[in-house]
């Protein structure tokens, strides 16, 4: 006979090995120091910045496409596109308190 027991006992043991313990959210950070907290904050800010990139580019290209559509036969299309770019750049920089 096998030393590990019956097939039912082996199956129960394998199920118990596969279970993971759940931990409270605050206990996840119980042993974090200042460097860990700083890295988590920097990573969170970077993730937010990364996530904002695509929607901002969508807005920029949408405005530029609108300018191309409205000024199809206009000679000053380059000036109109430049105005849109300057407006959006100023708006983004002012929102982020860079200017």
C-alpha positions in Angstrom: 0.0 0.0 0.0 1.1 3.6 -0.6 2.6 5.6 2.3 0.7 8.8 1.3 -2.8 7.4 2.1 -5.8 6.8 0.0 -6.5 8.8 -3.2 -9.2 10.8 -1.4 -6.7 11.8 1.3 -4.1 12.8 -1.4 -6.8 14.9 -3.2 -7.7 16.7 0.1 -4.0 17.4 0.8 -3.5 18.9 -2.7 -6.6 21.1 -2.2 -5.3 22.4 1.1 -1.9 23.2 -0.5 -3.5 25.2 -3.3 -5.5 27.5 -0.9 -4.0 30.9 -0.2 -4.5 33.0 2.9 -6.2 36.3 2.5 -4.7 39.3 4.3 -6.3 42.6 5.3 -5.5 45.5 3.1 -3.7 47.5 5.8 -1.6 44.5 6.7 -0.1 44.5 3.2 1.8 47.7 4.1 2.6 46.8 7.7 6.3 46.3 7.0 6.8 49.1 4.4 9.4 51.8 5.1 9.7 55.3 3.7 11.5 54.1 0.6 8.7 51.7 -0.2 6.1 54.3 0.3 8.0 56.8 -1.9 8.3 54.2 -4.7 4.6 53.4 -4.5 3.7 57.1 -4.7 6.1 57.7 -7.6 4.8 54.6 -9.4 1.2 55.7 -8.9 1.9 59.2 -10.3 3.7 57.6 -13.2 0.8 55.2 -13.9 -1.7 58.2 -13.8 0.5 60.1 -16.2 0.8 57.1 -18.5 -3.0 56.6 -18.4 -3.6 60.2 -19.3 -1.4 60.2 -22.4 -3.8 58.4 -24.8 -7.0 60.4 -24.0 -5.0 63.7 -24.3 -3.6 62.6 -27.7 -7.1 61.7 -28.7 -8.3 65.2 -27.9 -5.4 66.8 -29.7 -5.9 64.7 -32.9 -9.6 65.2 -32.8 -9.2 69.0 -32.7 -6.6 68.9 -35.5 -8.9 66.7 -37.7 -11.7 69.2 -37.1 -9.5 72.1 -38.2 -8.6 70.1 -41.4 -12.2 69.4 -42.1 -13.4 73.0 -41.7 -10.5 74.6 -43.5 -10.3 72.2 -46.4 -9.9 74.9 -49.1 -8.4 77.6 -46.9 -4.9 79.0 -47.5 -4.3 79.5 -43.7 -4.7 75.9 -42.6 -1.2 75.8 -41.2 -2.0 78.8 -39.0 -5.2 77.2 -37.8 -3.5 73.9 -36.9 -0.8 75.9 -35.1 -3.4 77.8 -33.1 -5.0 74.5 -32.0 -1.7 73.1 -30.9 -0.8 76.3 -29.0 -4.2 76.4 -27.3 -4.0 72.8 -26.2 -0.4 73.0 -25.1 -1.2 76.1 -23.0 -4.3 74.6 -21.6 -2.5 71.4 -20.5 0.5 73.3 -19.1 -1.8 75.7 -17.1 -3.9 72.8 -15.8 -0.8 71.1 -14.5 0.6 74.4 -13.0 3.7 74.2 -15.2 3.3 77.8 -16.5 
